[in-house]
């Protein structure tokens, strides 16, 4: 605890934007209190449901950097809160419910409502753990909602948890229970998104993805929202404009109903943090659909080619409005812009192989089980999570390179870019890197583990030959961790360091109850994990 940014947010946010996001969360909690009461009366506000998950998503590490947009969300939230308050009478209401300030007061108020207003560092630490879990859950909820899937039960829990976080008298034991309950509903949220994605686009298939370029002008789509790429592909078909995925959008190539578009040419670049270098050479417009934005340098040549949509916010970027009246988003301006651009410049050539989500791996279960029983596969290493620019993350490349040839890596998220282009070979036809998809698809790794537990007839998921060595970076990753803890997974290793918001006492609880650990060197950890 006590670690953090002093000059500017590591993600690029200014202090002013960060403070306003604290104020937005403050308003969100107040709305949650009112809507929880309305839900108990049988008349929850659907507008409040959507506002809450959209606002939570906007405050994730690297989604929204636009001070004006955050301010507008706060104003809309205060207006919504006032409307809800007319339907509910509260006694002893928390500050989140009673403040109704003017825009002139936003800056002053934002300095007093952040996490540091909670003096007890252990209470503060657990509240942040729940907050971050809810932000990740909000991301899953929003992507599922865009595909027509929603769960009143998940909405109800999110708002109950937010209301609990307003309590000044909440105890450590209550917060620990709330943390695990957040993991439980995180599993539900992941399952809902998985159902939304696979029902809409089919189960991911083993697919070979081009990482070179074509000769047509292109649009580069980043983020996580599959509905956005589907509508973009529909609107660019036959226009002479190619579509390329970036970073976490790579798994779009694995879905049958998306990969059928011939002008979905390939994947351009690597993990999110290399944007500033790689976007210069793409030449065409870039569309951000969710988090994983890096604000461009002031002299970047691609600044006027950035488009954003959904919960994203970036000053100077062109915003694509939300869907209305059941109609798709209008990407015509983006497409017209692309037609005026030169084709992308190649930064690499070759292919990647992915598509190993749970349905595909379970289809290979007999082959996998046989490989384990014969000793061809000694252990699986779950290396999911986030990538980042720090030199310490070279550890994951070195770790993958040094793993023995009788081990298999299960991955999801942008952490895979540390090793998914290495030539690590296969075991009896099973690739040694099995990519399940986005960080959103970490649910697949849990399903695979539970299926293997069943196939091997084990009583405990921790008896499987699986080691969890996960790269942690941004807030959305917290819900994956909480979901794994709820499922009973122990001895998860997080790196390169433990999250800075964990107090020593909370970290101790995680270590003692769940075996959470850190990493050391690649050589030492491989020896330890295989012993």
Secondary structure, DSSP 8 states (H G I E B T S, - for coil): -----SSS-TTS--HHHHHHHHHHHHHHHHHHHHHHHHHHTT---HHHHHHHHHHHHHTSTTTB--HHHHHHHHHHHHHHHHHHHTT---SS--HHHH----GGGHHHHHTTSSGGG---HHHHHHHHHHHHHHHHHHHHHHHHHHTT---HHHHHHHHHHHHHHT-SS--HHHHHHHHHHHHHHHHHHHHHHHHHHHHHH-----EEEE-S--SS-EEEEESS-HHHHHHHHHHHTTTT-EEEE-GGGGGGGGSHHHHT-TTEEEE-S-SGGGHHHHGGGT-S-EEE-SS------TT-TTGGGEEEETT-B-TT-EEE----TT-----HHHHHHHHTS-----S--SEEEE---HHHHHHTHHHHHHHHHTTS--EEEE--B---SSGGGHHHHHHHHHS-TTEEEEE-SGGGGGTTTS---EETTEESEEE--SGGGHHHHHHHHHHHHHHTT-S-GGGSSEEEEEE--STTHHHHHHHHHHTT----EEESS--TT--HHHHHHHHHHH--B----HHHHHHHHH-
